[in-house]
Amino acid sequence: MKWIYCAFALFVVLAAATTADASIVWNFSGTSQESNGFTPTPTGGSGTISVYAFQLNGSGSILSTPVTSWGTSTLNGLFQVDNSPYNEGSGIAPYNPSEGGGAGFPNQDGITDNVPNVDSKYKSGPYSNFLELQLGSNIPVGTTLGFLMQHGSIDGPLAYVDVYTLDGSVGSGVAPDTMDLLGGSPFTIDGHTNTTSQFSITKDTSGNEIVAITGDCHYLLLDTITGTSPIPEPRFYGVLLAGLLGLAGIVVHNRRRVTE
């Protein structure tokens, strides 16, 4: 009977190996201002995701020189917050120089569909700030990427997000309306303490892929991206080989005992 218990134990080990956690996490929260093309170091694996800030005019075209409705340059990289000290969420979003910095970036509007004027935070222009991400070619085809967003209370309890994808590189930006709208859009972002991804994509190219995130809201942040690779971890193959050799040894040993 001992060989049966050993076989069962090996089966449990093999099952655990097949379900080994292969998640990779890109965390975009922090307390700093970043330049366009910010690329965080992932945990749990490798893969390059770079994030950019762009601005659209009323017709949906990307502006080469972002402006407010008063004609003042407004978009210059990204800012990161970590839910402190204002308890409005963690993540990264476009940085507006006219709204300033300071601890917690209290005057920044994040991803927004109404860029504020310089002299009044509550007068809106026809422009919108959005994020565009480049998923690197070193992220395998078939990887599922879950996006966790946070929304501050400045614009009510809910935000609505449209997500677009396209194979290729960001470069100077790609207008979202020229990309493919992700099924299920718009997605609802409820609150600033979320722990579950609100939408996901599956990388469908061996090259770079673009993801654009636009919002019908103020103060929307990209918190984290969690990737799950379809390729088993290298340790899986080692455990599998060891398990198979162990089972083979058990079978041979059992046969010898029967014939003796």
Secondary structure in CASP SS format (residue, H / E / C, confidence):
PFRMAT SS
TARGET T0000
AUTHOR 0000-0000-0000
METHOD secondary structure of the structure
MODEL  1
M C 1.00
K H 1.00
W H 1.00
I H 1.00
Y H 1.00
C H 1.00
A H 1.00
F H 1.00
A H 1.00
L H 1.00
F H 1.00
V H 1.00
V H 1.00
L H 1.00
A H 1.00
A H 1.00
A H 1.00
T H 1.00
T C 1.00
A C 1.00
D C 1.00
A C 1.00
S E 1.00
I E 1.00
V E 1.00
W E 1.00
N E 1.00
F C 1.00
S C 1.00
G C 1.00
T C 1.00
S C 1.00
Q E 1.00
E E 1.00
S C 1.00
N C 1.00
G C 1.00
F E 1.00
T C 1.00
P C 1.00
T C 1.00
P C 1.00
T E 1.00
G C 1.00
G C 1.00
S C 1.00
G C 1.00
T C 1.00
I E 1.00
S E 1.00
V E 1.00
Y E 1.00
A E 1.00
F E 1.00
Q E 1.00
L E 1.00
N C 1.00
G C 1.00
S C 1.00
G C 1.00
S C 1.00
I E 1.00
L C 1.00
S C 1.00
T C 1.00
P C 1.00
V E 1.00
T C 1.00
S C 1.00
W C 1.00
G C 1.00
T C 1.00
S E 1.00
T C 1.00
L C 1.00
N C 1.00
G C 1.00
L E 1.00
F E 1.00
Q E 1.00
V E 1.00
D E 1.00
N C 1.00
S C 1.00
P C 1.00
Y C 1.00
N C 1.00
E C 1.00
G C 1.00
S E 1.00
G E 1.00
I E 1.00
A E 1.00
P E 1.00
Y C 1.00
N C 1.00
P H 1.00
S H 1.00
E H 1.00
G C 1.00
G C 1.00
G C 1.00
A C 1.00
G C 1.00
F C 1.00
P C 1.00
N C 1.00
Q C 1.00
D C 1.00
G C 1.00
I E 1.00
T E 1.00
D C 1.00
N C 1.00
V C 1.00
P E 1.00
N C 1.00
V C 1.00
D C 1.00
S C 1.00
K C 1.00
Y C 1.00
K C 1.00
S E 1.00
G C 1.00
P C 1.00
Y C 1.00
S E 1.00
N E 1.00
F E 1.00
L E 1.00
E E 1.00
L E 1.00
Q E 1.00
L E 1.00
G C 1.00
S C 1.00
N C 1.00
I C 1.00
P C 1.00
V C 1.00
G C 1.00
T C 1.00
T E 1.00
L E 1.00
G E 1.00
F E 1.00
L E 1.00
M E 1.00
Q E 1.00
H E 1.00
G C 1.00
S H 1.00
I H 1.00
D H 1.00
G C 1.00
P C 1.00
L E 1.00
A E 1.00
Y E 1.00
V E 1.00
D E 1.00
V E 1.00
Y E 1.00
T E 1.00
L E 1.00
D E 1.00
G C 1.00
S C 1.00
V C 1.00
G C 1.00
S C 1.00
G C 1.00
V C 1.00
A C 1.00
P H 1.00
D H 1.00
T H 1.00
M C 1.00
D E 1.00
L E 1.00
L C 1.00
G C 1.00
G C 1.00
S C 1.00
P C 1.00
F E 1.00
T E 1.00
I E 1.00
D E 1.00
G C 1.00
H C 1.00
T C 1.00
N C 1.00
T C 1.00
T C 1.00
S C 1.00
Q C 1.00
F E 1.00
S E 1.00
I E 1.00
T E 1.00
K C 1.00
D C 1.00
T C 1.00
S C 1.00
G C 1.00
N C 1.00
E E 1.00
I E 1.00
V E 1.00
A E 1.00
I E 1.00
T E 1.00
G E 1.00
D E 1.00
C C 1.00
H C 1.00
Y C 1.00
L E 1.00
L E 1.00
L E 1.00
D E 1.00
T E 1.00
I E 1.00
T E 1.00
G E 1.00
T E 1.00
S C 1.00
P C 1.00
I C 1.00
P C 1.00
E C 1.00
P H 1.00
R H 1.00
F H 1.00
Y H 1.00
G H 1.00
V H 1.00
L H 1.00
L H 1.00
A H 1.00
G H 1.00
L H 1.00
L H 1.00
G H 1.00
L H 1.00
A H 1.00
G H 1.00
I H 1.00
V H 1.00
V H 1.00
H H 1.00
N H 1.00
R H 1.00
R H 1.00
R H 1.00
V H 1.00
T H 1.00
E C 1.00
END
